[in-house]
Amino acid sequence: MSDQIELLPQQSRKRNFAQKFFSQPMGVIGLIMMLIALITAVFAEQIAPYNPKDAVDVTIDDIYAPPDAEHIFGKDDAGKDVFSGFIYGSRVSMIVGFFGAFIAVVVGGVVGITAGFFGGKVENILMRFTDTMLVIPSLPLQIVLIAMTSPSLGNIILVIGLLGWQSTARLVRSQTLAVKERKFVMRARAIGSSNFHIIRKHIFPLVFPLMAANTVLVLSSAILQESTLAFLGLGDPTMLSWGQMLSFAWNRSAVSAGAWWALIPPGLGIVWVVLAGTLLGNGLEQIFNPRLEVHHLSVGKNMVARRKPKSEAPV
């Protein structure tokens, strides 16, 4: 009986989260779009009619051949099916997005929690370093770092992850500053709990939901950055991605040939995933970020009118 009583608050929290999330149409749309992209990437071999790595016999008529019943997205400059390349290209974009976002959120979370919890000189050093990294343009630095190493998938993930943690660090720091002033944290200090115990048991559980919501936003940014690098010729040459498809089509005269089918599908794929991550991330942030509940820009059910002070005389 006691076990059932202890489970009730957790079940009610899950129910409240589901009700809040599904009451936001934009967040639900973002979730559906993201699930479609994930299913496409996971089951690429079953969905794609051809394997882009397979060799094909090409004639002059196959180069930028228009869409037909057998090739619904037409063919590229190598005479290969664009639809199959589009399906397989989603894998690289999603892998870079998820792993790059994971690295960025882990680094940003550690920096933010450490700066917000310890304060003083530790906070000043970490946040000044964060501000410095925010000032440096990320794209030129990514180009330099990848060009100095090698444009492999692992290096691209590391570079995107290690240069995209600043916004997460600032967000987590502000939330940590609010959480550490609560009474249960002060009680834990009074009974002699160590800093690591307080962070692990009290700070991190309350900061983690906000980190999870921010992960989805960082994911869409990481996918866009990978596509930009691949379009500039700095993608992994052994793996096909949407940015690489755009780079090949642009550099091999798809525009002058009028082969719109070689440009539009990968471009729409990038827009689809970035929009899905933005909608889903904003929906989760509306639930987990307490500051957004009373924001003066909130609309609809979340809009809160400013109350007049009691001392103010009516006009």
C-alpha positions in Angstrom: 0.0 0.0 0.0 2.8 2.4 0.9 4.5 1.7 -2.5 1.3 2.7 -4.3 1.0 5.9 -2.3 4.6 6.9 -3.1 4.0 6.3 -6.8 1.0 8.6 -7.0 3.0 11.9 -7.1 5.2 10.6 -9.9 2.2 9.4 -11.9 0.5 12.7 -11.5 3.6 14.6 -12.7 3.7 12.4 -15.8 0.0 13.0 -16.4 0.4 16.8 -15.9 3.4 16.9 -18.3 1.4 15.0 -21.0 -1.6 17.3 -20.6 0.6 20.4 -20.8 2.6 19.2 -23.8 -0.4 17.9 -25.9 -2.2 21.2 -25.2 0.5 23.0 -27.3 -0.2 22.3 -31.0 3.2 23.5 -32.2 5.0 21.2 -29.9 3.0 18.2 -31.0 3.6 19.1 -34.6 7.3 19.3 -33.9 7.3 15.9 -32.2 5.5 14.3 -35.2 7.9 15.9 -37.7 10.9 14.7 -35.6 9.6 11.2 -35.3 9.1 11.0 -39.1 12.7 12.1 -39.6 14.0 9.6 -37.1 12.0 6.7 -38.6 13.3 7.7 -42.0 16.9 7.6 -40.8 16.6 4.3 -38.9 14.8 2.4 -41.6 16.6 4.0 -44.6 17.6 0.6 -46.0 14.0 -0.6 -46.1 12.6 2.7 -47.4 15.1 3.6 -50.1 14.6 1.6 -53.4 18.4 1.8 -54.2 21.7 2.0 -52.4 23.6 5.2 -53.3 26.9 3.4 -52.8 26.1 0.8 -55.5 27.7 1.4 -59.0 25.3 2.1 -61.9 25.7 2.1 -65.6 25.3 5.7 -66.7 24.5 7.2 -70.1 24.1 10.8 -71.1 20.4 10.5 -70.7 20.7 9.5 -67.1 22.6 12.7 -66.1 20.0 14.9 -64.3 17.2 12.8 -65.7 13.8 14.3 -64.6 11.4 12.5 -62.2 9.4 9.6 -63.5 7.5 6.6 -62.1 10.7 4.7 -61.2 12.7 7.7 -59.9 10.2 10.0 -58.2 12.9 12.6 -57.4 14.8 12.1 -60.6 18.5 11.4 -60.9 21.6 13.4 -60.0 24.7 14.2 -62.1 26.0 10.6 -61.5 22.8 9.0 -62.7 21.8 7.8 -59.3 18.4 8.0 -57.7 17.9 11.3 -55.7 15.2 9.9 -53.5 17.5 7.1 -52.3 20.3 9.6 -51.6 17.8 11.8 -49.7 16.7 8.9 -47.5 20.3 7.7 -46.8 21.4 11.4 -46.3 19.0 11.7 -43.3 21.2 9.3 -41.3 24.3 11.5 -41.3 22.3 14.6 -40.5 20.5 13.0 -37.6 23.7 11.3 -36.2 25.6 14.6 -36.3 22.6 16.4 -34.8 22.0 14.1 -31.9 25.7 13.4 -30.9 26.7 17.1 -31.4 23.8 18.3 -29.3 24.6 15.7 -26.6 28.2 16.9 -26.4 27.2 20.6 -26.3 24.5 20.1 -23.6 26.9 18.0 -21.4 29.7 20.6 -21.6 27.3 23.5 -21.2 25.5 21.8 -18.3 28.7 21.2 -16.4 29.9 24.7 -16.9 26.6 26.2 -16.0 26.0 24.2 -12.9 29.6 24.7 -11.7 29.4 28.5 -12.3 26.0 28.9 -10.7 26.6 26.7 -7.7 30.0 27.8 -6.6 29.8 31.5 -7.6 32.7 33.9 -6.9 35.9 33.6 -8.8 34.9 30.2 -10.3 31.7 31.8 -11.8 33.6 34.9 -13.1 36.3 32.8 -14.8 33.8 30.3 -16.4 31.3 32.9 -17.5 33.9 35.3 -18.9 35.3 32.4 -20.9 31.7 31.6 -22.1 31.2 35.3 -23.1 34.5 35.1 -25.1 33.4 32.0 -26.9 30.1 33.7 -27.7 31.9 36.6 -29.4 34.0 34.4 -31.7 32.1 33.6 -34.9 31.5 29.8 -34.8 31.4 29.1 -38.5 34.9 30.4 -39.4 36.3 28.7 -36.4 34.6 25.4 -37.4 36.0 25.7 -40.9 39.6 26.3 -39.6 39.4 23.4 -37.1 38.0 20.9 -39.5 40.5 22.0 -42.3 43.4 21.6 -39.8 42.3 18.0 -38.9 40.3 15.9 -41.4 36.7 16.2 -42.5 35.6 13.0 -40.9 32.2 12.4 -39.2 33.8 12.1 -35.7 35.7 15.4 -36.1 32.6 17.2 -37.3 30.6 16.0 -34.4 33.3 17.0 -31.9 33.8 20.5 -33.4 30.1 21.2 -33.5 29.6 19.9 -30.0 32.6 21.7 -28.4 31.7 25.0 -30.0 28.0 25.0 -29.4 27.6 24.8 -25.6 27.6 28.5 -24.7 23.8 29.1 -24.7 23.2 26.0 -22.7 25.8 27.1 -20.1 24.1 30.5 -19.6 20.7 29.0 -19.4 21.7 26.3 -16.8 23.7 28.9 -14.8 20.6 31.1 -14.4 18.5 28.2 -13.3 21.1 26.9 -10.9 21.3 30.3 -9.2 17.5 30.2 -8.6 17.5 26.6 -7.4 20.5 26.9 -4.9 18.6 29.6 -2.9 15.7 27.3 -2.1 15.1 26.1 1.4 15.7 22.4 0.8 19.2 23.3 -0.4 19.9 25.4 2.6 18.7 22.5 4.9 21.1 20.1 3.0 24.0 22.5 3.7 22.9 22.8 7.4 23.1 19.0 8.0 26.6 18.9 6.4 25.9 17.5 3.0 28.8 17.8 0.6 28.7 20.0 -2.5 28.7 17.0 -4.8 25.7 15.4 -2.9 23.8 18.7 -3.2 24.4 19.0 -6.9 23.6 15.4 -7.6 20.5 15.1 -5.4 19.0 18.6 -5.5 20.4 20.9 -8.2 20.8 18.5 -11.2 17.3 16.9 -11.0 15.7 20.4 -11.2 18.0 21.7 -13.9 17.9 18.5 -16.1 14.4 19.1 -17.6 15.5 22.5 -18.9 18.7 20.9 -20.3 16.6 18.3 -22.1 14.4 20.9 -23.6 17.4 22.9 -24.8 18.9 19.7 -26.3 16.3 19.7 -29.0 17.0 23.3 -29.9 20.8 22.6 -30.0 20.1 19.5 -32.2 18.4 21.6 -34.9 21.3 24.0 -34.8 23.9 21.2 -35.1 22.1 19.8 -38.1 22.1 23.2 -39.8 25.8 23.6 -39.0 26.7 20.2 -40.4 24.8 21.0 -43.6 26.6 24.3 -44.0 30.0 22.6 -43.5 29.1 19.8 -46.0 27.9 22.4 -48.5 31.3 24.2 -48.2 33.0 20.9 -49.0 34.1 20.1 -45.5 31.8 17.1 -44.9 32.8 13.5 -44.6 33.6 12.4 -48.2 32.8 8.8 -47.4 29.2 9.5 -46.2 26.3 11.1 -48.0 24.4 13.9 -46.2 21.9 16.5 -47.3 24.5 19.2 -47.2 26.8 17.2 -49.4 23.9 16.6 -51.9 23.4 20.3 -52.1 27.1 20.9 -52.6 27.3 18.3 -55.4 24.3 19.7 -57.2 25.5 23.3 -56.9 29.0 22.6 -58.0 28.0 20.4 -60.8 25.7 22.8 -62.6 22.3 21.6 -61.5 21.0 25.1 -61.6 22.0 25.8 -65.1 20.7 22.4 -66.2 17.3 23.2 -64.6 17.5 20.1 -62.4 15.5 21.5 -59.5 14.9 17.9 -58.2 18.6 17.7 -57.2 18.4 20.8 -55.0 14.9 20.9 -53.5 14.7 17.5 -51.7 17.8 17.9 -49.5 17.0 21.5 -48.9 13.5 20.6 -47.7 14.9 17.9 -45.5 17.2 20.3 -43.7 14.3 22.8 -43.3 12.0 19.9 -42.1 14.4 18.7 -39.3 15.4 22.2 -38.2 11.8 23.3 -38.0 10.8 20.2 -36.1 13.6 20.7 -33.5 12.6 24.4 -33.1 8.9 23.6 -32.6 9.5 20.7 -30.2 12.2 22.6 -28.3 10.0 25.6 -27.8 7.1 23.4 -26.7 9.3 21.7 -24.1 10.8 24.9 -22.9 7.3 26.4 -22.3 6.7 23.5 -19.9 10.1 23.3 -18.1 11.2 27.0 -18.0 9.4 28.7 -15.2 10.3 32.2 -16.5 8.3 31.7 -19.6 5.1 31.1 -17.8 4.7 34.7 -16.7 6.6 36.3 -19.6 5.1 39.6 -20.8 5.2 38.3 -24.4 3.1 35.2 -23.6 -0.1 34.9 -25.4 -3.3 32.9 -25.1 -3.7 30.8 -22.0 -0.2 31.7 -20.7 -0.8 35.5 -20.9 -0.6 37.1 -17.4 -1.8 40.6 -16.9 0.3 42.9 -14.7 -1.5 43.7 -11.4 -1.7 47.2 -10.1 0.0 47.9 -6.7 -2.4 48.2 -3.9 -1.0 51.6 -3.0 -1.8 52.9 -6.4 -4.9 55.1 -6.4 -7.4 54.6 -9.2 -7.6 57.2 -11.9 
